[in-house]
Amino acid sequence: MREAAACYRIVGIGAQAISYEAFPFAAGKINMVHAAGRSARRHGFTLIEVLVVIAIIAVLIGLLMPAVQKIRTSAGRIKCANNIRQIALASHHYADNYRGRFPNIWENGAYWGPFDDRVGYADNPLPDYDPSTCLLWPFVEKNPQIFHCPNGIDLIKDSPTAGNTVQIAYAFNGVNGGPAGIKILEILNGNGTSNVMFCWEHARHPGCATNSVEPPGLGPGWPWPVEDVDWPNHYPEPRHGGVYNVAFCDGHAIPMKRIDLQKAMYYIRN
């Protein structure tokens, strides 16, 4: 039979000696104490376990990021499409008040939308500029956000204002023979309001068309060439993952690519 282990404790201290008293302590209990100590020491994580958890989290983040970016891109495109529909609707309300005629790009000292031409396309307007002077201001409930796309920035990498928010993120169709300043009835009798582009996403002037300076070799009032070096600012596909929003004269808006453009879309008559 296994004997119990003996332990001793002090029971008295005399003048000449210290007296002890023995008491039994089972060996099994001692082992339980040691086991409990070992168990307590195992409650933490090892370095390998921590590294495995970190690796799993990193993989999950890598899988989720493209989906999150896709959702963000889609949300920006939807908000932008809503803006451009509001601009088209405001232009119809303008026509209701001006004998059925769409607003011009520039008229009576003001652009159709807020734009200070004394500074660059992606520069801040001067302090004395008043956005409420633009033609559509009363017809958009005086909401300046209508004129800004969430991703409306200067997209040319070597531009001095690359990455800056542009003053106005949309442009009217500015070609000669386009719908700006024209009566809606005249467009209906031509190519039809559902077939003629009225405005689209843009990052330059409030009207999109060639001018007497750019692109070189072209006269004013032509559609901006889709292969010109500055095309990302005139047909800004990079804003929304390869598409940009276009509103037609009847008010409907769709995402488009440059390859979808046809010459007849610019003009009220062929």
N, C-alpha and C positions, 0 to 999 in steps of 0.2 A: 504494500500500500504506500502510495506516494505521500511523503510527509509535507506538511505545510511549511512554507518558509517562515522563518522567525525574523521579526523586526524588533527593534528596541527603541525605547523612548526614555528620556530623562524624567525621573520621578522626584529627585531631591538632590540638593547640593549641600554637603556638610562642610565642616571645617577642614577635614583632611581628604575627603573623597566625594566623587560623584556617583550616585547610585542609579542603576538602570532597571527597567522592567521589560521583560520580553512579552510580546503579544503575537499571535499567529496572523499571517497574511498569506492568503492562498496564492500559489504561483499563477493560477489561471487569471486571477484578477490583475496580477502584474502584467501578464501578456495582453489583457484587454486594455490596460492603460497605454501600453506601447502601441497597440493597434489603433486606438483612438487618436493618438498623436500623429501616427502616419497618415490616417484618414484626413485629419484636419489639414495636414500639409499638402494634400492633393486637390484641394478645392480651387486653386488658381488655374490659369491657362498656360500652356507651354508656349514658347516662342513659335514653334512650328504651327500650332493651332491658330495663333493670332495671324500668322502670315497667310494661312489657308483662307481664313475668313476675309482678310483684306483682298486677296486675289479674287474671291467669289464676288465681292462687292464691286470690284473694278470691272469684272466681266459684265455684271448686270448693268452698270452705268453705261458701258460701251454699247450694250444692246438697246438701251432705252434712249440714248441721246439722239440717234437719227429719227426715232419716232417723235420725240419732243420737238425737234427742229422742224419736222414735217408739219406738225400741228401748228407751230408758231407761224410758219410760212403761209399755211392755209388761212389762219386767222387774219394775218396782215392783208392777204389778197381779198378776203371777204369784206373787211372794213374799207379797203380802198375801192372796191366795186360799189359799195354803198355810197361812198363819197361822190364817185363819178356819176352815179344815177341821180344823186341830189343836184349835182351841177346841171345835168340835162333837164331835170324837172324844173329847176329854177330858171333855166333859159326859156322853157315853155311859158312859165309864169311871166317872164319878162315880155315875151311875144304877145301875151294876152293884153299887156298894158301899152304895147308899142305897135299897134296895127298889124299884129300877126308876124312881126319880123324878129328874127333871132338877134341877139346882141352881136355887135362887132367885136373884134379883138381889142381895138382901141377906138374910143369915141368920146368927144367932148372933154379931152384932157385926162381920160382915165381908161385903164385896162378893164377887161371883163372881171378879172380877179385881182387880189392884192399883189402888186408887184412894183418895186421901186427900181426904175431903170437907171438911177444915178449910181447904183452899185452893181456888183456882179451877181450872177444868177444864184450863187450859193453864199452870198454875203448877207449880213443882217441889214434890213432897211435903215435908213438914216432916222434919227430920233424924231424929226418933224414929219415923217411920212404917216399919213392917215389911211388905214386900210378901208375905212368905211366909205371912201370915195369911189371904190370900184363899182362897176355897173350891176353886178349881181348881189351886192351886199344886202339890200333890202329883201331879196328873194331867197336867202339861205338862213333866215332868222338871225342874221348878224353873227353867225358862227364861223370863226376863222379856221376851225379845225377841218371844215369841209374841203379846204384847199390844200390839205397836207396828207400825203400818203405816209403810213407808219415807216415805210422803207424808202422814202423820198430823199435820196442823197445824191451828191455829185459822184458819178460812177467811174470817171476817167482817172486812172491811177496817177498819171503825171500832172494832173491839174493842181494848181495852187490851192484849190478849195476841195480837193478830193476827200470824200467822207463827210463833208458838211451838209446839213439839211438845206435843201433848195428853198427859195422863196415861195415858189408855187409848184406843185407836183403834177400839174395837168396843163394841157395846152389845147386850144381850139384848133380845128382844121383850118390852116391859114393859106391854103393854095388858092390861086386865082381860079374862080369857078367853083369854089367850095361853098359851104352853107353859112359861113359867118356873115351876119348882116342881111341875110336873105329871108324873104317871106316863106313861111312853112308851106303855104299853098303852092308856091313855085317849085319847091322840092318835091311835093307830092305829085305834081304834074310832070316832073322829070324822072329821075331814077328811083324816086320813092324814099320816104323818110327812113324806112327800115333797112335800106341798102347803102346809105351815105353816112360815112363816119363824121361825127360831130366833134368829139374831143377824145383825147386819150392821155394816158400817163406820159409824163415828160419831165425834163429837168433843166430846161433852158428858158427861152422866151415864152410868154403866154400864147403865142401862135406858132404852130409848127409848119414851116415851109422854108424853102431856100430863100436867101436874100442876095443882095448885090455883092456881098463879100464872101460868104461861105454857103456851101462848099465852093472852092475855086473852080471857075470855068462854067458855072451855071448861073443863069439869070434868076431874078426874084420870082417867087410865087409858084415854084414847082414842089412836088412832094420830096421830102428829104430822102436822099438815097439810102437804101437799107444796108449797103455795104460800106458807107462812109465811116471813117475812123471814129467819129463822134456818135455813131448809131446808138450806143447804150444810153445816151441821154435823150434821144429822140424816140426810141422804141425800147424802153428799159425792161427788157426781158429778165435781167438778173434780179430785179426787185422781188419777184415772186416765183423763183425756181424755174424760170424759163418762159414765162408768159407775162403779159402786161394787159391792163384793162382798157377796153375801148367802149365808148358810148356812141350809139347811133342817133340819128335825128329824131327817131320816134321815142327815144328814151330808154330803150333796152341796152344792156351792157353785157359784154362777154369778154373772157380772157382770149388773147390772140398771141400769135407769134409773127415775126417778120415775114416768114415764108407764106403766111396766110394772106398777106396784103395783095390786093389787085388794084390796078389803076383806077377802075371805075368807082371804087369805094370812096375816093377823094372828091368826086365831082357830082354836082347836082344833075348834070346832063352829060351824056357821052360825047 
